[in-house]
Amino acid sequence: MATVKQIQFRLRLAKKTLTKANKELAATKTRVKTLEAQLKKAKAAEKTAKAKAKKAPAKKKQVVKKKAPAKKKRVAKKKAPAKKKRVAKKK
């Protein structure tokens, strides 16, 4: 059978373990809450991004295009008469 001191030691050890576990549990719960909040924000942002992508573009007013002015027909330039070749005179 265990002595009183041994039982007290084991009891303190168990309490320390429990305290440590409770601290870890609290830290884990806090971390889970923050991660859930981040997830919720990310989902909302993704949903709005999809909504913006699906949204039809606003209809633009139809602008009446003016026709370009008619191009002037180019008149063919008259070619200069061909130069006569100089023929050497016979003597």
PyMOL commands that set and color helices and strands:
alter all, ss='L'
color gray80, all
select helices_A, chain A and resi 4-54
alter helices_A, ss='H'
color red, helices_A
deselect
rebuild
show_as cartoon
